[in-house]
Amino acid sequence: MDRKIRVVVAKPGLDGHDRGAKVIARALRDAGMEVIYTGLRQTPEQIVDTALQEDADVIALSILSGAHNHLFPRVTELLAEKGVDDILVFGGGVIPEEDIPFLKSKGIAEIFGPGTPTQVTVDFIKTNVKRK
């Protein structure tokens, strides 16, 4: 029997608001995934370390602070530095449409904005996860 998809849900940077991250964490759990929520104010280094320690299949980043163009790519850079290429990384939060192509060019698989139905995120993960 395959193990559950393991997802690290993380709030990088100085955001103090995590309602959206908690909503997505609950939706992923309800969909049968194992979710590790890191809490507020995580550095990219902490997020990657947690993902590696937890043998995560997915990193879900949530941000509202506007620092996504720095923090999201730093997560993918750290994964690359460690030779990890089998963790799906996506983001959500308040991210301007014009920033999405840049983020995707840096290895962020998808961006989900406010109001995205949680089932869309669940389906995206199930379709795109790279099972170890």
C-alpha positions as CSV (number, residue, x, y, z in Angstrom):
1,M,0.0,0.0,0.0
2,D,1.4,3.4,-1.0
3,R,2.0,5.9,1.8
4,K,0.0,9.1,2.0
5,I,1.3,12.1,0.1
6,R,3.3,14.2,2.6
7,V,2.9,18.0,2.4
8,V,4.8,20.6,4.3
9,V,2.6,23.8,4.5
10,A,4.8,26.8,5.3
11,K,4.5,30.5,5.9
12,P,7.8,32.1,4.8
13,G,8.9,35.5,6.0
14,L,7.2,37.9,8.4
15,D,3.6,37.2,7.7
16,G,1.5,37.1,10.9
17,H,-1.7,35.9,9.2
18,D,-2.1,32.2,8.6
19,R,-5.8,31.6,8.0
20,G,-5.3,30.6,4.4
21,A,-2.5,28.2,5.2
22,K,-4.7,26.5,7.9
23,V,-7.6,26.3,5.4
24,I,-5.4,24.5,2.8
25,A,-3.8,22.3,5.4
26,R,-7.3,21.1,6.5
27,A,-8.4,20.5,2.9
28,L,-5.3,18.5,2.2
29,R,-5.8,16.4,5.3
30,D,-9.4,15.9,4.4
31,A,-8.3,14.7,1.0
32,G,-6.2,12.0,2.7
33,M,-2.8,13.6,2.7
34,E,-0.4,13.9,5.6
35,V,0.2,17.5,6.4
36,I,3.0,19.1,8.4
37,Y,2.3,22.7,9.2
38,T,5.4,24.7,10.1
39,G,3.7,27.7,11.6
40,L,4.4,31.4,11.1
41,R,7.6,33.2,10.2
42,Q,9.7,30.4,8.7
43,T,12.9,31.0,6.8
44,P,13.4,29.2,3.5
45,E,16.2,27.2,5.2
46,Q,13.8,26.1,7.9
47,I,11.2,25.1,5.4
48,V,13.6,23.1,3.3
49,D,15.1,21.4,6.4
50,T,11.6,20.4,7.5
51,A,10.7,19.1,4.1
52,L,13.8,16.9,4.1
53,Q,13.4,15.7,7.6
54,E,9.8,14.8,7.0
55,D,10.5,13.2,3.6
56,A,7.9,15.5,2.1
57,D,6.6,15.1,-1.4
58,V,5.2,18.6,-1.6
59,I,6.0,22.1,-0.2
60,A,3.0,24.5,-0.1
61,L,4.1,28.1,0.5
62,S,1.6,30.7,1.6
63,I,2.4,34.4,1.7
64,L,0.8,37.8,2.0
65,S,3.7,40.0,2.8
66,G,4.8,40.8,-0.8
67,A,8.2,39.0,-0.4
68,H,7.2,36.1,-2.6
69,N,9.7,37.1,-5.4
70,H,12.6,36.6,-3.0
71,L,11.4,33.9,-0.6
72,F,9.7,31.4,-3.0
73,P,12.7,31.2,-5.3
74,R,15.1,30.8,-2.3
75,V,13.2,27.6,-1.3
76,T,13.7,26.1,-4.8
77,E,17.4,27.3,-4.8
78,L,18.0,25.5,-1.5
79,L,16.4,22.3,-2.8
80,A,18.6,22.5,-5.9
81,E,21.7,23.1,-3.8
82,K,20.9,19.9,-1.9
83,G,20.3,18.0,-5.1
84,V,16.6,17.5,-4.4
85,D,14.4,17.5,-7.5
86,D,11.5,15.4,-6.5
87,I,9.6,17.8,-4.2
88,L,6.7,19.6,-5.8
89,V,6.7,23.3,-4.7
90,F,3.8,25.6,-5.2
91,G,2.5,28.8,-3.6
92,G,-0.6,30.7,-2.7
93,G,-1.6,33.9,-1.2
94,V,-1.8,37.5,-2.4
95,I,0.5,37.4,-5.4
96,P,0.1,39.8,-8.4
97,E,-0.6,38.1,-11.7
98,E,2.5,39.8,-13.2
99,D,4.8,38.0,-10.8
100,I,3.6,34.5,-11.6
101,P,5.7,34.0,-14.7
102,F,8.9,34.9,-12.8
103,L,8.0,32.5,-10.0
104,K,7.3,29.7,-12.4
105,S,10.6,30.3,-14.1
106,K,12.3,29.8,-10.7
107,G,10.7,26.4,-10.2
108,I,7.4,27.2,-8.5
109,A,5.0,24.8,-10.1
110,E,1.8,26.8,-9.7
111,I,0.4,29.8,-7.8
112,F,-3.1,29.7,-6.3
113,G,-4.7,33.0,-5.5
114,P,-7.4,34.0,-3.1
115,G,-10.7,32.3,-3.8
116,T,-9.2,29.2,-5.5
117,P,-11.4,26.2,-4.6
118,T,-9.4,23.9,-2.3
119,Q,-10.3,20.9,-4.6
120,V,-8.3,22.6,-7.4
121,T,-5.2,22.5,-5.2
122,V,-5.9,18.9,-4.1
123,D,-6.3,17.9,-7.8
124,F,-3.1,19.7,-8.7
125,I,-1.1,17.9,-6.1
126,K,-2.5,14.5,-7.0
127,T,-1.8,15.1,-10.7
128,N,1.7,16.6,-10.3
129,V,3.4,15.0,-7.3
130,K,6.5,13.0,-7.9
131,R,6.2,9.9,-5.8
132,K,9.5,8.7,-4.2
